[in-house]
Amino acid sequence: MAGGMPSHARAVIVGGGIVGCSVAYHLTKLGWRDVVLLERRELSCGTTWHAAGLVGQLRSSHNLTRLARYGAVLYERLEAETGQATGFRRSGSISVARTAERLIELKRGASMARCFGVEVEVISPGEAGRLWPLMRTDDLAGAVWIPGDGRTNPIDTTLALARGARDGGATIVEDVTVTGIRRVGGAATGVRTDRGDIACEVVVNCAGMWAREVGRLAGVNVPLHAAEHFYIVTEPLAGVRRDLPVLRDTDGYIYVREEVGGLLMGGFEPAAKPWGMHGIPADFKFSLLPEDWEHFRLLLEQACVRIPALETAPVRRHVNGPESFTPDNRYMLGEAPELRNFFVAAGFNSVGIASAAGAGRALAEWIAAGEPGMDLWDVDIRRFMPFQGNANYLRERTTEVVGLLYAMHWPFRQPETARGVRRSVLHDRLAAGGAVFGVAAGWERPNWFATAGVEPRYTYTYGRPSWFACAAAEHRAVREAVGLFDQSSLAKLRLQGPDATAVLQRLCANDVDVAAGRIVYTQMLNRRGGIECDLTVTRLADDAYLVVTITAAATHDADWIRRGIADARVTLSDVTSAFTVLGVMGPRARDLLSRLTGAELSNAAFPFGTAREIELGYATVRAARITYVGELGWELYVPAEFAMGVYEAVVAAGGDLGLRHAGYHAMDSLRLERGYRSWGHDIGGEDTPLEAGLGFAVAFKKDGFVGRDALLRQRERPLARRLVMFTLDDPEPLLLGDEPIWRDGVLVGRITSGACGHTLGRSVGMGYVTHADGVDAAFLRTGRWELEIATERVPATAQLEPPYDPTSARVRG
Ligand SMILES: Cc1cc2nc3c(=O)[nH]c(=O)nc-3n(C[C@H](O)[C@H](O)[C@H](O)COP(=O)(O)OP(=O)(O)OC[C@H]3O[C@@H](n4cnc5c(N)ncnc54)[C@H](O)[C@@H]3O)c2cc1C
């Protein structure tokens, strides 16, 4: 050790903000003593020191809420444990709604929070006023009160985590800058610094807004961008008590809390100012950016609407500090897909103080166990695509994402900035036909097609949206005639080489050693039997397979497979861009395609679950008899340059058969009725195929696939947790996902995804139900079921089998 700098460590953490300190703290809690944290200047000097210190528990998704909950728990006990004060106080928080729709959103959040034991109460404007006397309440629709929310002092909390880490054996070194990452054979093996190298097993990038640059040192994509972020602090004000709850008026973009007898007011303006485009100054420590009252004016005006006393309150301090934001407003955790043993925890989107506890613990567990201890897909770094590191994309998206934290979290809300990044060959034709697009992994995907008289753009609501009737008509066309989907964004991976079968047999739960031309639906499991990937594998030849997975999982699934390849003789190529995919789905699909090909399409000649090359128009395409909508149909994999010709031929041939373009909203409604699972929603790393009702896709007779032992153990007992289908008895309410499930007045689960099923004429959803003695048909039949939508319980019917075509007669028709 030279000058306090060790030459070896088990883990090196880059960055001494609250996140790096939390990772160090939690690694030592897991018994890792040999941990070194390196900070280029002083602990907390980057973004952490000037944070407002709000510690909220409720987040936009259930997993983020699960992670955020731990913040208040840890910060509350840290002082007793370490002797370092944190300044944490459970002041409680009030979120007010100016509109009826915002109140629905708050109530939906309250319902979701109940699933995780967060105490939340919906209160009237009058009650909110009593808790916060300086607030104007006559224009409010309602509020929610979360008594357990808190606030903390960011610097002190960081120092407490650092002290806890030191007590656990970690070494913290300040004034040392990491300048390079050592790597051997695709794995990180150490760091280079301006004070010498450190060899290590694991590098953790917690470098805040510098994390993109630190990622670059390692060849790792860390898509984040800094933005200016503001608050003011007033002089002491009459009527401001020390125990005032935190107040959020998200319709006015603002939050307010007590600060030394005055008020601290900050917010999330809809059009933000990206910062640091030309790099971050080398001497940046405990630094602020210039005041910008013009930019802050919107927040100040809105704050004065809510708290009239602010109009005359003298301002003591104007804080403008940079914070890093990611393209989807969620932070990044996990091992980088580009480099083994290189982990990232960065991009905290202005909630890093509240999130550092949960994120630090989750990442430490991931590092120690070699896999995440819970489903972290919402924040998994592998949700990002390589293009999202593009500086222009990031800068433009950052102008929008800052405001999204407080903007309405509308169902189906689409970003408005940095659009049109990835477009299918058919994009302009579809747009001309009324397509309204949504984004997935940068792809513009038709979500619905506007019919005459409907404006082709989104207007958002918690009620029935403008596109409801359009999607319903598309849905019906697929059930009754034939629909045409552009599914080009599906991720397509080609696996080839002498060991391809061996690799896939080990990774897949189903048997993929089938004849060429067969398509196998399968999951890839972790050692606990949880579903890491949900995909189809088509055997192309003895030594070649086409693996198709959902758009959002492209990076994740490729990473999972690459890890599984290790040093086997196989290559994995992403061929997504090579093929346009047209889904021709519905009972008339065979009639339609028969007009364009001489190939025999009968059940006998072209059964379900097979794929082959056929001539179609002037092109040769790979037709795959498979469906995600529960009808007869084919996915056509068309080499991109032939796609327009094939598209024109299909459209021309389909007119008199009732062909209709259909989008992803219709697809969601169709797949839910048929009970098809969606990875990332209904299934993920914490759910096994047996719990998810996918046991039919597990080849137990096949030895040695990853996760088999866990499934065999689980098979020995009745399943205490199962994915159950629900339909609402009342056709009116809409399921959107995350609704609590009640049986005989007892909370037993949560809806994972839901939508209106247009054939059923009512909302349909699925969700896991837990019951220690086992969840079976009798348990479902004998209970009184209710789903909680925005705090109201509505009666529902529960069953294991899908409500539409449970025998697959239509798919095989
Ligand atoms: C005005 C404002 C108000 C906020 N209010 C809240 C709030 O109320 N609640 C909340 O939860 N969050 C809030 N935040 C967000 C919160 O401050 C951040 O999310 C959080 O501090 C991020 O922590 P971090 O550890 O990721 O980053 P940082 O604190 O920036 O830490 C990163 C560290 O890495 C170091 N580093 C960088 N490069 C290197 C290198 N090469 N070698 C060594 N060290 C390096 C830096 O010096 C820095 O200290 C607010 C942010 C701002 C700007």
The ligand as an ORCA input file, in Angstrom:
! r2SCAN-3c Opt
* xyz 0 1
  C     -30.616     20.292     -7.022
  C     -30.729     18.833     -6.738
  C     -31.652     18.357     -5.812
  C     -31.771     17.000     -5.548
  N     -32.670     16.571     -4.628
  C     -32.806     15.240     -4.374
  C     -33.710     14.780     -3.404
  O     -34.406     15.534     -2.771
  N     -33.836     13.445     -3.200
  C     -33.096     12.554     -3.905
  O     -33.267     11.358     -3.704
  N     -32.201     12.962     -4.823
  C     -32.033     14.297     -5.070
  N     -31.127     14.729     -5.994
  C     -30.386     13.730     -6.758
  C     -29.171     13.203     -6.013
  O     -28.416     14.262     -5.556
  C     -28.340     12.331     -6.950
  O     -29.143     11.395     -7.630
  C     -27.271     11.587     -6.186
  O     -26.536     12.455     -5.394
  C     -26.353     10.860     -7.136
  O     -25.356     10.254     -6.385
  P     -24.110      9.580     -7.101
  O     -23.332      8.933     -6.041
  O     -24.608      8.745     -8.236
  O     -23.333     10.789     -7.805
  P     -22.278     11.835     -7.202
  O     -22.687     12.355     -5.897
  O     -22.014     12.836     -8.261
  O     -21.015     10.951     -6.965
  C     -20.162     10.549     -8.020
  C     -18.719     10.737     -7.538
  O     -17.839     10.124     -8.462
  C     -16.634     10.862     -8.426
  N     -15.883     10.527     -9.640
  C     -16.239     10.809    -10.911
  N     -15.318     10.365    -11.771
  C     -14.355      9.765    -11.027
  C     -13.124      9.133    -11.345
  N     -12.730      8.990    -12.620
  N     -12.361      8.656    -10.340
  C     -12.763      8.785     -9.039
  N     -13.921      9.383     -8.696
  C     -14.710      9.875     -9.673
  C     -17.121     12.299     -8.372
  O     -16.138     13.168     -7.893
  C     -18.328     12.187     -7.462
  O     -18.027     12.515     -6.133
  C     -30.983     16.085     -6.258
  C     -30.062     16.538     -7.203
  C     -29.927     17.902     -7.435
  C     -28.940     18.357     -8.460
*
